[in-house]
Amino acid sequence: MPLPEHRKSKSGKHKLKSGFLEKLVARLDRVVPGDVQQVVTRLIREKGFLEKVFEALHEGVIILDPNGVIGFVNRAACQFFGLDVERALGAEISSQIRGLDWDSLGKPGRTISRDLEVFYPENRFLNFYLAPIDDAEDAGEPLGFVMLVRDLTVTRAEAEETLESERLNALTLLAAGVAHEIGNPLNSLDIHLQLLGRKLRKLPPGDRKPLEENLSTAREEIRRLDMILKQFLHAVRPTTPHRERTDLHAVLHETLKLLEPELAARKISVRLDLAESMPPVTVDPGQFQQAFYNVIRNASQAVSGEGGSITLRTRVTDFEYVISIEDNGTGISPEHMGAIFEPYRTTKSSGSGLGLLIVRRIIREHGGEIEIESRENEGTRVLIHLPRLERAVRLLGPPESDPVIDL
């Protein structure tokens, strides 16, 4: 006798419609006895084949019944959401994946595509596609749902890099206009100041001295504006590194010599914890001196005069060089951390917001990456990772004894 297609639960609500296999069992009385074994064998074979296909996919696959109970989950979905297969099977999806409300999702006749961000076991940006599995015999209620999950983390990162590239291209065009509009008046001012200087030399010494001081101040300000303009152009203009074998420790020491007067005036101590052996690295020494200068100067401006300290560390592995610049200053707030590499975003009253943008561009042009860790009122650590192209070769020592082969 056919099984009923609806059963009442304790709550009085109808449970799901029977699945395909239950419907098949309900109709077994209509199947020729000799064909039953053949049908079951075929179903088992097809089920195993489909499971292998689903497990081979990079996309997550979750099969759900109409109540949102998980009937199948593949390996990719488990990795995306940190699921345990044994616990997930037979459990409601809302209890396994936070933020999913099945009452609003699992409605017959509706297909859903939605993005979501997960933080466990890894921070990922995902997109899931939920579609009903229609019953050919009953168009009212589906047999269940299938959820396909795609990892958009890499795609999102590529989109952000493309957006950043477009933003920098726009800044490059702006820089060309700024250089033209400001550079020409600066040159004109410098020429006229030279003419004034020649006329001042004809005045009596008593009248000439105060005017010469004012003229010198004007010239210094013009030079300062010219330097700011060059820094702006360097920040947004693509550059080609002139690579050569470089001692990074020597570059660090040269950078500290440039900053020594400023650090000494503010009584900021510098501690060095450098690797004993640092093989030369093929980089542009001038660009890296500029990168180190910007990072160390940012650190010096973040610490207070009394008790302020900056620690420089280096280490090298078989795969990379790591340079760490750490301070015990004010740190960076979470809201500023998210926009730390955006141009013209700065917490300094006289800053341009281009310093870290320049640093990241230099590091990335050398195939490296910059990492920043910070806590408010505790300090900031900047880590520069550079790939090691010339890796060390490890030689295996001789065996302790001759190998013996028993015949």
Steps between C-alpha positions, in 0.01 A plus 500: 500500500644839412652705782325830585666801346430725805562428866411720795783611734458560873458868436202430277679616187535281196843347447665503161380310208671168455822496305554324172607173657196492730274566203667217316445267795137610510460385141697177520177300486469620140853391401565155357683300775785408266573869432519612864860387553607663173339834596657501849845410363478780246398752766791403725747526211367839390498631856866406548596658168322829582664517843843462338416777256383731779812430707723588204342844459670814633154649562308404810192280454233457770183300445210595729153369558204744499550568873861604453645176639837409347496173309835533325798734526823473301856563609523852354192620693644355821821699444313823425283490813713285733240223513543150636330251266375271775341785694367683197308209347147497635534846660321818397719728291415800720670326793814426296552827311456819696302775335281277283130516585333204330148637555583791267706296254326171443184601319361293210542638150767753596867499401744706707852629434665679788847609617619445854818539699619227738772537763548136600706295431638770265384844402334439161258676270251245365203494266231234532233403247194327643255331263207264563503141377162474335276194525384399153179355642418780743570857396389641835780395734861419399683182595769716655760763418852510366746764619809577290771704675782685322809659656528863383793595723761503222259660253418773751870564566566525125211744465643714781842499333338603171313781675821614667681493166226710339514744791878532464464554125260783572750645748773475236295714263431743783871508585589598144257792518621606843865484391424726205280749687729533804840435344483789254410767762775368730758537224374852429520594869855365524610707199350819642660436838836473329438837335408651836819357648709676238329834573543454875877479458498863380341625825699619802595215742274632775188492282599181317534255792131475617380478140751224421367300798147528364622404155680192640182390678299532178756291313493228768122482479515465122748212537271340756201523266708352222596205723134440596408501131772244421384274784144518372610409148711210629204366700270464202738456205592140415873439548737227389734379777872503421588175668842412636639274769442696820580460868171586674678553832719767338189670358339497846810656660517771232132579555552530875788745441262725307244488781750512787471878568121484515498186719762644734315832533185314610699258723367193320711189555565255215563131569652274236439125492650407165561153359861383535515402135298688241580397141489781241161555340443624145301824543515871418697641798377855445135397503546285810675782682196716423265222623696453825516877547122539471422211737757596767397867486133400539601295805696793647202732458269250674704474822529751780832660585548339839530123493445484125680216329527342156620142447640379169520124444604291202492128432546281200356157417541267206214681328495867603658800669298663779565855624304608809468863617315525832418797723330550836296798388133587480406220260237511228126485563292234320313761296827648371659157445248418227600805295870513584618456140252742346655820361441822695368307802719603793468574872781757490417868475787558254507161328419427138381141547737382224777348713366147541363505146858557377634227730249239386563581134877456547459170687253357247719601206766275656256208536455548874217593733453730797313401816390735779399400854385763748322553829384833626720648775740205474683543172534391140712241322569514126624178339658504155514159328732457203523176303840338493585419141834339581407230748751320715602151395495239772740208462423170665778356714651154444310205644608380842574153361497325166156379401453129539275301266387162624458249222 
